[in-house]
Amino acid sequence: MAKSKEHSFDISAKLDMSEMKNALIQAQKEVDNRYDFKGDTKDYDLNMGSKTLTLLSGSDYKVDAMKDILISKMNKRGVSINSLEELKSEDASGNKRKFTYKIVDTIEADEARTIQKEIKALKLKVTAVNQGDEIRVSGKNLDDLQKVMAHLKSLELKAPLVFDNFR
């Protein structure tokens, strides 16, 4: 009798940093060419070490416009907008506004527990094992695994979920 094969996939929050950098470059080019930003400070600063992104401009309105442009570029490049979590907005020197965002590229422990709880609540024949920075979901039925993916995509989670290593 043939043994049925176990299938699995991994859930992580990996961020394609090269695509994020490309989105930033495109956003900076668009902002540099916009009439309403002429003669004004307009700066995107990505700090890879601290995993932060800082937007600097003359007013909240302009920083919001810069964020909207960046989000549209991120969407076009397949980078989740959940990758940015606002940390703070503050006044900067020279009458400027500065917004700082944390780049989310991991699933935090409490969110991992929430994901595992959600998978268990589906009452499918699958197991979810936390493996540090990713969660491995396995089961014998491919349809069950696809139901898990669909359900998790429908949730409002902070981390930008990536499903990979589907076997």
C-alpha positions in Angstrom: 0.0 0.0 0.0 1.5 3.4 -1.0 2.0 5.9 1.7 0.3 9.3 1.0 2.7 12.2 0.7 2.8 15.0 3.3 2.7 18.5 1.7 3.8 21.7 3.3 4.5 25.4 2.9 6.2 28.1 5.0 4.8 31.4 6.2 7.2 34.2 6.7 7.3 38.0 6.4 10.4 38.2 4.1 10.7 41.5 2.3 12.5 41.7 -1.1 14.8 44.6 -0.2 15.9 45.1 -3.8 12.3 45.7 -4.9 11.8 48.0 -1.9 14.9 50.0 -2.9 13.7 50.1 -6.5 10.3 51.4 -5.3 12.1 54.1 -3.3 14.2 55.2 -6.3 11.1 55.5 -8.5 9.2 57.4 -5.8 12.1 59.8 -5.3 12.2 60.4 -9.1 8.5 61.1 -9.2 8.6 63.5 -6.2 11.7 65.3 -7.7 9.7 66.0 -10.9 6.4 67.1 -9.3 5.6 70.8 -9.5 4.1 71.0 -5.9 7.5 69.9 -4.5 9.7 72.4 -6.5 12.1 74.2 -4.2 11.1 72.2 -1.2 12.9 69.5 0.8 11.8 66.1 -0.2 13.8 63.1 1.0 13.4 59.4 1.5 16.1 57.9 3.7 16.3 54.1 4.0 18.5 52.9 7.0 19.2 49.2 6.5 20.9 48.8 9.8 18.0 49.9 12.0 15.4 48.8 9.4 13.8 52.2 9.2 12.5 54.6 6.5 12.4 58.3 7.1 10.3 60.7 5.0 11.2 64.4 5.3 9.4 67.4 3.7 8.0 70.8 4.5 4.5 69.8 5.8 2.4 66.9 6.8 0.5 67.2 3.5 3.7 66.8 1.5 5.0 63.9 3.6 1.6 62.2 3.1 1.8 62.7 -0.6 5.4 61.2 -0.6 4.0 58.2 1.3 1.2 57.8 -1.2 3.6 57.9 -4.1 5.9 55.3 -2.4 2.9 53.0 -1.6 1.8 53.1 -5.3 5.4 52.2 -6.4 5.6 49.4 -3.8 2.3 48.0 -5.0 3.5 48.0 -8.6 6.6 46.1 -7.5 4.7 43.5 -5.4 6.0 44.8 -2.1 3.4 44.7 0.7 2.3 48.0 2.2 2.2 46.2 5.5 6.0 46.3 5.4 5.8 49.9 6.7 4.7 50.5 10.3 4.6 54.2 11.4 6.7 54.8 14.4 6.6 58.6 14.8 6.0 61.9 13.2 7.8 64.9 14.5 9.1 68.4 13.7 12.6 68.5 12.2 15.0 71.4 11.9 14.3 74.1 9.4 10.5 74.0 9.7 10.3 70.5 8.3 8.1 67.4 9.1 9.7 64.0 9.6 7.9 60.7 9.6 9.7 57.5 10.6 8.5 54.1 9.6 9.7 50.7 10.8 10.3 48.1 8.1 8.5 45.0 9.0 10.2 41.8 7.7 9.5 39.3 10.5 6.5 37.8 12.1 6.5 38.8 15.8 5.9 36.1 18.4 2.3 37.3 19.4 1.3 37.4 15.7 2.8 33.9 15.1 0.6 32.7 18.0 -2.5 34.4 16.4 -1.7 32.7 13.0 -1.4 29.3 14.7 -4.7 29.9 16.5 -6.4 30.9 13.3 -5.1 27.7 11.5 -6.3 25.5 14.4 -9.7 27.2 14.4 -10.2 26.1 10.8 -10.4 22.5 12.0 -8.5 21.1 9.0 -6.1 18.2 9.1 -3.0 20.4 9.1 -0.3 21.2 11.6 1.4 24.6 12.1 4.8 24.6 13.7 6.6 27.8 14.7 10.2 27.6 13.4 11.6 30.9 14.7 11.1 33.5 11.9 8.7 31.3 9.9 5.8 28.9 10.4 5.7 25.6 8.6 2.2 24.3 7.8 1.9 20.7 6.7 -0.9 18.3 5.8 -1.7 15.5 3.4 -4.5 17.3 1.5 -3.4 20.2 -0.8 -6.9 21.7 -0.7 -6.6 22.1 3.1 -3.3 23.9 2.7 -4.8 26.2 0.1 -7.7 26.9 2.4 -5.3 27.9 5.1 -3.5 30.3 2.7 -6.8 31.9 1.6 -7.9 32.3 5.2 -4.7 33.9 6.3 -4.7 36.3 3.3 -8.2 37.5 4.4 -7.0 38.4 7.9 -5.9 41.9 9.0 -2.4 41.1 10.2 0.5 43.5 10.8 3.2 41.3 9.1 3.2 41.1 5.3 2.8 37.3 4.9 4.8 35.5 2.3 3.9 31.9 1.4 6.8 29.9 0.0 8.4 26.4 -0.3 5.1 24.9 -1.3 5.8 21.2 -1.7 
